[in-house]
Amino acid sequence: MSSRDRRRRSTEHAWFVTAPLALLAIAFSTAIALLTDRPVGDWGLALLLFLVMAGTSIPVLNVVVRRQAVGVTLTEVPLIVALFFLPPLTVVLIYTLPHVASSVWHRFSPTKLWFNVAKAAAATSLAGLILLALPPLEGVGPGTWGSLFLAVVSITLVSLVSVSCVHVLIQGWQVGREALRSTPSVLLTTSINASVGLLVLIALKTTWWSVLLLAALCVALAQVYRSYSQFFRQHRTLTGMYDLARLMTTSTEGAFADVLLDRVRAIMQAEYATLWLPAQGRHPEVLLTARVDTSGLLDVAPTPAVLREQAREIGKTVAIGRLLGDETELRKQVSAKQVKDVIVVPLRSGQAVIGTLEVANRLSDVGHLTSADIPVFETVAAHAAVALENSRLVDRLRHDAYHDSLTKLPNRRRVTGALEEAVKIRAPGEVVALLLFDVDRLREVNESLGHAAGDKVLLEVAERLRSCAPSSALVGRVGGDEFLVTLRLESADAALEMAARMREQIRAEMVFDALTLDVDTAVGVAVHPDHGSDPAMLLQRVDLAATAAKSVPGSVQLFNAALESRSLRRLGLAGDLRRALDDGELEVYFQPKVTLRDRRLVGVECLARWDDPAHGTVSPEDFVAVAEHTGQLGRLTEFVLREGLRRSRDWAHGGHPLSVAVNLSPRTLTDPHFPARVGELLDEYGVPPQRLTLEIRESGVLDGTDRPIPTLRRLRDLGVRLSVDDFGTGDSSLAHLRRLPVHEVKVDRSFVQGMATDPGDLAIVNAVVTLSQQFGLAVVAEGVESELTLELLQDIGCEIGQGFLFSRPLPYERLEAWFGAQADPEAVPAGELPRLRVVP
């Protein structure tokens, strides 16, 4: 368990300290009763000392440690007198009762109340045993001084150790050590109080009239402590403000908010410190909160937004709390958020209010923000406002130097710097992808309609790229008609898919006044490390890829050494693919899908393959891309569907009903006639709809628009199962799937294959499986290639898997042979799925 988890343990863990303390108190008190003839008595004097002890139990100095406050009191003064004059168990009683009264007064939880009671009883009963073990107290000489001093110090040490143990249990070792660091100052205070108590004892033994003088002395001593407490707090505040001013001037731009809020929270001894800057110009809204015991900043605040809006509107400090004043309506809203007190100060730039700074909840259960905190906080806010305004001025200058003046996108200088940084921090298994969008025929627009129209086209393209690019991507303008998108992806294939999807989204018609323009782009793609090791080389090669893309209007091209020849090869494939479809040269391979728990074959995925006499083995990437650009995608998809449904029908007639899965291109989902065609094929082959699964890649089904949803809903209404393929490779989340009519999620093979060696991949797969099951979605793991991976998937509850551990994609004849070799030789009841005996 991490230290952060330990800090957040429930306060119920305090019972692990309270219970032993209570047992010790009982044991010590029993021993006292057995060892002394008179364990209780003198109730009149006991009542008087109880009242004095209750009055001196009010803290005159508080030492805050994280969320808790250690109070310094004058209790040792009457305690010395009580230990001398009263029987030991009477001392235990009158020392413990004030702790009960204080806990009830402050409305402590039962856990804390009983801890305080057990601590007080155990400490004083131990002190009583110590006094019984030492020589009897006779007179008020040095021997008595030493015995009483030792007893009082033992009480203090028991309190410190028990409090430190509770800190360790609830908040971790670091907080416990911080509590123990206060031991020297607490022992010093105890020694002073004990010395005063001994002087009081000597005075009382001389004459009881000294009570009058002693009372005046105790009042004066309390005032001295309070003055020291105020001085100590002022010194701490001034030191904190000096450190804050120094750190704000030396902190980097990205660390400014962290430094400001962490120091403000520490200065004000508050649980929360929040900075709010409303949206202004190109600056978005900022809402950041520092919370004690929490690393980093939160993007939420504990207090209602109405408080900061009010402070901004009236331009004055808003303070709500027990010691700060009370506005009934606002107080209700604050209490509803479980906030006991809050101060909100407006941040000013001249006469304008540019935001607010706020603190909430004084640390410790008994502490509260007071009116004395307001001027201190306002001074801190004034320093922060100046530093913040200076930071924004510098930020504007930097922005202008690194951004395009027309589109406000990062320019080539900024993109080059970001690309260099991305190359340095690239994680294993990732690529840094560059997507260069070259706007077609921009010169014609400039020549025909003027540069103002050309600027409008560039602005519209920039806006569309910015809206359709993933949030992790950097979109920049690197030339007159060139836009570059750079981001980290899992492979070059993912970069190509991203480029194609974005190109489709930005090629919609652009309407300017009464004129409609059809603007297209050619896209070049290059990735690090495959195509270069430094930004200059990558930018040069993505330029080459974009230039090659122009030879095929509107295409997406990945850089390679034979880029031009590959482009010509794809042009040649277009006619050959049409012929191959006509002549039935394409073949469908099948990859088994197996239940992981009992290894039963539940279905197959259908995959198109093409071995051409002239071109050799053509990769699916190439012929699917050609099919998309030549209008043959519908024929290719129908070919695979027909073959899959035909085999499913044959298997069902043989007594082994297996489902088939077919991959769809995102472009297929834009065809309004596709669902009807699927229904016709299901009727033609007599296959129940639930035995057909249509797989759509995550980037296609979650493309940031609602275009695929009508087609998906019509397919769902047919009874067809829908699956999101390669899940995890895009920027979507399982929450997005809840609005889509899908039945299944396929975890991308890159995460599954890394489960056995990468805890991060294991955590991702575990999260996908857990959340998918909560949403009622089935989960299929792709890329199962080892027994260890299989065991891990079983442990986290994944139901179905496919991969080379079971079988590679096989043609139909080899699949039948494989099935016959792997199936359990025992008879399989009709209608049940066959179980694999051995998995190679």
JOHU-V241464 format. One record per helix or strand of 2 or more residues. SS is the DSSP state (H for helix, E for strand). FROM is the first residue (numbers start at 1). LEN is the number of residues. If there is no record, write none. Layout:
ss: <SS;SS>
from: <FROM;FROM>
len: <LEN;LEN>
This chain:
ss: <H;H;H;E;E;H;H;H;H;H;H;H;H;E;E;H;E;H;E;E;H;H;E;H;H;E;E;H;E;E;E;H;E;H;E;E;E;H;H;E;H;H;H;E;H;H;E;H;E;H;H;E;H;E;H;E>
from: <3;11;43;61;68;75;88;110;142;173;183;210;256;270;286;305;318;328;341;352;371;412;431;442;451;474;482;492;510;515;521;535;556;563;587;600;616;620;633;659;666;674;689;692;698;707;721;734;744;749;759;778;787;800;812;835>
len: <5;25;14;5;5;11;18;24;30;9;24;41;12;8;6;10;4;9;9;11;32;13;9;8;18;4;8;15;3;3;8;15;3;21;9;13;3;11;21;6;5;12;3;6;4;12;7;4;4;5;16;5;9;3;11;2>
